[in-house]
Amino acid sequence: MKAVIYERYGRPDELRVEDVTMPSPAAGQVLVKVAATSVNLSDWESLRGSPFYARLGGLRAPRRPTLGSDIAGWVEAVGAGVTRFQPGDEVYGDNLQLMGGFAQYAVASVASLAPKPGGLTFAEASTIPQAGAIAVQGTVGAATGRRALINGGGGGSGSFAIQLAKRLGAHVTGVDNGGKLEFMKALGADEVIDYRREDFTRDHEPYDLILDLVAHRSVFDYRRALAPGGRYRCVGGSVRALLRVLTIGAAAGRLTRRRLGVLAVKQGPRYFEPLADLCVAGDVSIHIDRTFTLDEVPRALAYVGEGHALGKVVVTPP
């Protein structure tokens, strides 16, 4: 089978498509014939080995030779003890522990997968697991009369988060680069901010909820942007920023009746299936910006990692 592999951290040109041995599922695993894999910012970080937390499990070299966690496809074979799925079943999920989605076949844990909804294509289903889990958990607390800000609102998780926060009744502000402002408005954002031109932590009415997908600022900037009783949660960003949020931010927030912390994202179908149900019902839209082939995975990763993607990007193996 064909797979996109890499042996050392670096730029997209470290990736290459090779013929590799077909993997076999162990106990509690299934082999999935991949129909689509969406690209997440975590794939870009794992390719580069930066921020440093992307090297967990592989300080000097990648832990897994093939990236891609959000997969959708057909069960090809099942491992010992697997009764939940059978060959031919359509499935999707976030295979973050085993990765391997940028290939024609991938081994996945049964616990990471769910039956693919009939109302979604494979490409659509692949966009949901990781980005959806982040968006659902990151918008808890959004409600009518509350102000929510999504930093990184034009990307995969952000595009879902804007819609979820708006659906919950919040006044939503989306922050991203200038090329994504109209896209965020189309998603339902009440206000949009180009971070290159404007500082959302200054000269704005404070927010009750901030979901930060690209944390890089001082914790005191974030605290200033929060209303009393407000909550700030970050998911991605520099190691320095995350550590400061966990330490200085937590203490400084308590002193001023604000909560600052890192969102510990829970994984698995129970955390992303609620968003899939909303997508099937038409209450939340899925925006696939571009679709790439396996040979184009380096371009797909760069497109997402360099901040160009509007919503999600999907890779479809031959």
C-alpha atoms as one frame of an Amber mdcrd trajectory, in Angstrom:
protein
   0.000   0.000   0.000   1.015   3.639  -0.386   1.692   5.855   2.608   3.212
   9.269   3.260   6.143   8.796   5.628   8.820  10.865   7.349  11.795   9.916
   9.495  12.860  13.234  11.009  11.241  16.474  12.057  11.342  19.327   9.598
   9.604  20.971   6.691   7.088  19.365   4.290   9.913  18.284   1.976  10.821
  15.662   4.603   7.691  13.761   3.516   7.639  11.167   0.766   5.152   8.660
  -0.626   6.361   5.055  -0.437   5.060   1.538  -0.830   4.932   0.020   2.651
   3.715  -3.239   4.172   0.014  -3.420   4.941  -0.466  -3.158   8.736  -2.414
  -5.781  10.681  -4.851  -4.939  13.491  -3.995  -6.200  16.961  -6.529  -7.023
  19.665  -9.008  -4.177  20.078  -8.049  -2.642  16.743  -9.423  -2.555  13.209
  -7.802  -2.017   9.830  -9.484   0.860   7.987  -9.397   1.397   4.240  -9.020
   5.162   4.277 -11.451   7.187   2.174 -10.526  10.590   3.609  -8.276  12.117
   6.259  -8.578  15.726   7.351  -5.526  17.821   8.185  -5.220  19.245  11.685
  -2.792  21.800  13.051  -1.488  18.965  15.246  -0.249  17.239  12.063   1.734
  20.337  11.131   3.192  20.537  14.641   4.108  16.842  14.589   5.815  17.262
  11.224   7.935  20.128  12.500   8.432  18.781  16.013   7.436  22.184  17.300
   6.154  23.310  19.776   8.175  20.944  21.933   5.109  19.059  23.176   4.734
  17.737  19.599   7.776  15.540  20.322   6.182  13.641  23.195   7.000   9.983
  22.634   9.716  10.827  20.118  12.249  13.427  21.229  14.804  12.799  18.470
  12.661  11.219  15.756   8.911  10.942  15.050   7.045   8.368  17.109   4.894
   7.399  14.128   6.209   7.435  10.531   2.846   8.450   9.031   0.799  11.441
  10.130  -2.967  11.922   9.914  -5.340  11.195  12.789  -8.841  12.198  11.622
  -9.815   9.308   9.374 -12.972   8.090   7.667 -13.355   4.922   5.640 -14.400
   1.278   5.607 -13.407  -1.448   8.062 -11.199  -3.853   6.121 -10.365  -6.320
   8.916 -10.810  -6.617  12.685  -8.414  -7.709  15.408  -8.980 -10.251  18.144
 -11.913  -9.564  20.426 -13.493  -6.917  18.217 -17.265  -7.296  17.998 -18.381
  -3.680  17.636 -17.408  -3.420  13.956 -17.341  -5.784  11.005 -15.572  -5.630
   7.629 -17.447  -3.257   5.356 -18.704  -0.947   8.125 -18.305   2.767   7.473
 -16.439   4.466  10.334 -14.747   7.715  11.318 -12.749   8.966  14.280  -9.674
  10.652  15.718  -6.861   8.087  15.625  -4.498  10.383  17.513  -2.648   7.634
  19.380  -1.772   5.544  16.315  -1.974   8.121  13.498  -1.369   6.699   9.992
  -4.217   8.424   8.132  -2.132   9.742   5.228  -2.116   6.287   3.672  -4.398
   3.888   1.846  -4.940   1.834   5.021  -4.580   2.625   8.721  -4.859   0.638
  11.941  -7.110   2.303  14.522  -8.296   1.580  18.032 -11.947   0.560  18.199
 -12.440   3.048  21.055 -11.478   5.945  18.778 -14.052   5.162  16.074 -17.778
   5.640  15.561 -20.159   4.559  12.795 -20.125   7.175  10.046 -23.476   8.987
   9.785 -25.242   8.229   6.541 -25.939  11.915   6.043 -22.247  12.793   5.733
 -19.734  11.995   3.022 -16.445  10.423   4.040 -14.684  13.743   3.459 -17.203
  15.594   5.641 -17.013  13.003   8.409 -13.210  13.206   8.489 -13.344  16.914
   9.347 -15.206  16.424  12.619 -13.452  14.218  15.217 -10.557  16.333  16.495
 -11.748  19.796  15.483 -15.265  19.005  16.642 -14.211  17.751  20.064 -12.188
  20.927  20.611 -15.017  23.182  19.458 -17.695  21.455  21.526 -15.662  21.500
  24.747 -14.187  24.927  24.104 -17.552  26.654  23.745 -19.058  25.345  26.978
 -20.405  28.403  28.762 -21.420  30.323  25.641 -24.980  31.578  26.105 -27.412
  34.353  25.354 -26.193  37.656  26.725 -22.569  36.514  26.870 -19.663  37.663
  24.715 -17.461  34.941  23.217 -14.223  35.339  21.284 -12.632  32.625  19.137
  -8.962  33.291  18.394  -8.117  31.304  15.269 -11.755  31.375  14.219 -11.116
  30.830  10.514  -9.498  27.409  10.838 -10.891  23.938  11.427 -11.760  24.024
  15.125 -12.483  27.753  14.993 -15.008  27.489  12.184 -17.000  24.958  14.208
 -16.581  26.936  17.442 -17.958  30.155  15.934 -21.084  28.334  14.796 -21.572
  26.513  18.099 -21.135  29.646  20.203 -23.540  31.554  17.967 -26.046  28.711
  18.111 -25.899  28.893  21.929 -26.892  32.542  21.718 -23.576  34.287  22.396
 -22.349  37.465  20.746 -19.366  36.038  18.841 -16.128  37.703  17.780 -13.802
  35.828  15.425 -10.076  36.607  15.263  -7.780  35.515  12.438  -5.763  36.944
   9.557  -7.332  39.414   7.141  -7.957  36.774   4.490 -10.448  35.000   6.732
 -12.615  37.878   7.923 -15.414  37.432   5.383 -15.387  33.683   5.961 -15.886
  34.161   9.713 -18.736  36.579   9.050 -20.367  33.964   6.815 -20.115  31.474
   9.692 -22.157  33.845  11.862 -19.558  35.908  13.707 -21.025  39.215  14.879
 -17.622  40.892  14.800 -14.308  39.968  13.186 -10.774  41.119  13.955  -7.609
  40.898  11.859  -4.973  40.114  14.466  -2.288  41.658  12.267  -3.966  45.049
  12.451  -5.773  45.048  15.771  -5.147  43.791  19.296  -8.278  42.046  20.585
  -7.087  42.411  24.179  -7.237  46.231  23.998  -9.948  48.786  23.271 -12.742
  46.207  23.136 -15.542  45.400  25.509 -14.313  42.449  27.619 -15.381  38.898
  26.866 -17.092  36.304  29.022 -15.494  33.413  27.118 -12.279  33.220  25.089
 -11.284  30.067  23.210  -7.700  30.532  22.065  -6.468  28.096  19.425  -3.140
  29.878  18.891  -1.957  31.179  22.278   1.142  33.385  22.118   0.367  36.444
  24.242   1.048  37.391  27.831  -1.406  36.029  30.392  -1.955  39.599  31.544
  -3.203  40.474  28.053  -5.692  37.629  28.246  -6.770  38.606  31.736  -7.358
  42.169  30.567  -9.600  40.891  27.772 -11.840  38.968  30.185 -14.867  40.327
  31.993 -15.136  39.587  35.744 -16.217  35.969  36.049 -15.027  35.293  32.504
 -13.164  32.210  31.340 -10.147  31.860  29.049  -9.121  28.465  27.666  -6.302
  27.782  25.207  -5.687  24.639  23.180  -2.638  25.327  21.022   0.236  27.758
  20.972   3.820  28.131  22.173   5.087  26.102  25.114   6.013  29.309  26.904
   2.491  30.696  26.545   0.863  27.452  27.704   3.132  27.175  30.753   2.445
  30.772  31.714  -1.292  30.183  31.456  -1.009  27.099  33.669   1.045  28.867
  36.324   0.929  32.658  36.391  -2.403  32.809  34.577  -4.224  30.521  36.984
  -3.055  32.518  39.995  -3.583  35.946  38.443  -7.040  34.984  37.291  -8.206
  33.880  40.706  -7.133  37.172  42.219  -9.409  39.067  39.817 -12.358  36.630
  39.610 -11.335  35.387  36.160 -10.459  31.853  35.126  -7.465  31.225  32.880
  -6.381  27.726  31.931  -5.504  25.182  29.267  -8.370  23.183  27.778  -7.645
  19.490  28.383  -9.494  18.111  25.366 -11.244  14.794  25.962 -11.118  12.423
  23.013 -13.446   9.796  21.655 -16.807   9.481  19.898 -18.864  10.763  22.830
 -17.125  14.127  22.435 -17.414  14.552  18.659 -20.641  12.735  17.758 -22.847
  15.573  19.116 -21.322  17.902  16.519 -21.800  15.316  13.777 -25.486  15.133
  14.681 -25.760  18.925  14.322 -24.021  18.756  10.944 -26.373  16.049   9.687
 -29.357  18.112  10.858 -28.030  21.149   9.004 -27.588  23.212  12.174 -23.803
  23.448  11.725 -22.074  23.589   8.357 -18.860  21.870   7.294 -16.559  23.904
   5.090 -13.920  21.964   3.156 -11.586  24.518   1.643  -9.490  22.165  -0.499
  -8.955  18.476  -1.145  -5.508  17.018  -1.826  -4.150  13.614  -2.919  -1.519
  11.597  -1.053   1.164  12.987  -3.370   0.047  16.472  -2.345   0.192  15.950
   1.432   3.244  18.260   1.791   1.221  21.052   0.146  -1.830  20.252   2.278
   0.151  20.454   5.519   1.829  23.708   4.522  -1.520  25.197   3.503  -2.930
  24.513   6.967   0.223  25.179   8.964   0.872  28.540   7.330  -2.651  29.723
   8.132  -4.261  29.759   4.680  -7.079  27.236   5.179 -10.671  28.424   5.494
 -12.193  25.722   7.652 -10.881  22.240   6.906  -8.544  20.599   4.389  -8.959
  16.955   3.389  -6.644  14.334   1.878  -8.141  11.513  -0.211  -6.008   8.444
  -0.986  -6.324   6.728  -4.411
